[in-house]
Amino acid sequence: MAKQRHPVLLEAGIVILIVGSWLFLDPFHNEPLWAQWLVGPVMIYLALPVCMVAAAAYFFRRPTVPGPPKEPTKLSG
């Protein structure tokens, strides 16, 4: 049975990116300015690299092959 990949880091990065964007764009105008102008952009700038690295690790990782590990072979020289 093959292991399924769970993109927890990617999902967390996307959630942080959405929350940071929501704070920065301020749709309800009820957040304090420090949250809107400090926390929002910091969350966006931290979540973007996390999302990029997590997406690269998730999509470009080698698939796991079930079975016994390969044994090293001797090189004939």
C-alpha positions as CSV (number, residue, x, y, z in Angstrom):
1,M,0.0,0.0,0.0
2,A,1.5,3.3,-1.0
3,K,1.6,6.3,1.4
4,Q,-0.6,9.2,0.5
5,R,0.9,12.6,0.6
6,H,-0.7,15.2,2.9
7,P,0.2,18.8,2.1
8,V,-0.1,20.1,5.7
9,L,2.5,22.8,5.2
10,L,1.0,23.9,1.9
11,E,-2.5,24.1,3.5
12,A,-1.2,26.1,6.5
13,G,0.7,28.5,4.2
14,I,-2.4,29.1,2.1
15,V,-4.5,29.8,5.2
16,I,-2.0,32.2,6.5
17,L,-1.8,33.9,3.1
18,I,-5.6,34.3,3.0
19,V,-5.7,35.7,6.5
20,G,-2.9,38.1,5.9
21,S,-4.5,39.3,2.6
22,W,-7.8,39.7,4.4
23,L,-6.2,41.8,7.1
24,F,-4.3,43.9,4.6
25,L,-7.3,44.6,2.3
26,D,-9.5,45.4,5.3
27,P,-13.0,44.6,4.0
28,F,-14.8,45.5,7.2
29,H,-12.8,48.5,8.4
30,N,-12.9,47.3,12.0
31,E,-9.3,46.0,12.5
32,P,-6.8,48.2,14.3
33,L,-4.2,49.9,12.1
34,W,-1.3,47.9,13.6
35,A,-3.0,44.7,12.5
36,Q,-3.8,46.0,9.1
37,W,-0.4,47.6,8.3
38,L,1.9,45.3,10.3
39,V,0.5,41.9,10.8
40,G,-1.2,41.6,7.4
41,P,1.9,42.2,5.3
42,V,4.1,40.2,7.6
43,M,1.8,37.2,7.2
44,I,1.7,37.6,3.5
45,Y,5.5,37.9,3.1
46,L,6.1,34.9,5.4
47,A,3.4,32.8,3.8
48,L,4.4,33.3,0.2
49,P,7.8,31.5,0.5
50,V,6.3,28.8,2.7
51,C,3.6,28.1,0.0
52,M,6.2,28.1,-2.8
53,V,8.6,25.7,-1.0
54,A,5.7,23.4,0.2
55,A,4.2,23.3,-3.3
56,A,7.6,22.4,-4.8
57,A,8.2,19.7,-2.2
58,Y,4.7,18.3,-2.7
59,F,4.6,18.3,-6.5
60,F,8.2,17.5,-7.3
61,R,8.9,14.9,-4.7
62,R,9.8,11.4,-5.9
63,P,6.9,9.0,-5.4
64,T,7.5,6.3,-2.8
65,V,7.9,2.9,-4.3
66,P,6.6,0.1,-2.1
67,G,8.8,-2.9,-1.6
68,P,12.1,-3.8,-0.1
69,P,15.0,-1.4,-0.5
70,K,17.5,-2.0,-3.2
71,E,20.8,-3.6,-2.2
72,P,24.0,-2.0,-3.4
73,T,25.9,-3.8,-6.1
74,K,29.6,-4.2,-6.4
75,L,31.3,-2.3,-9.2
76,S,33.5,-4.4,-11.4
77,G,36.8,-2.7,-11.9
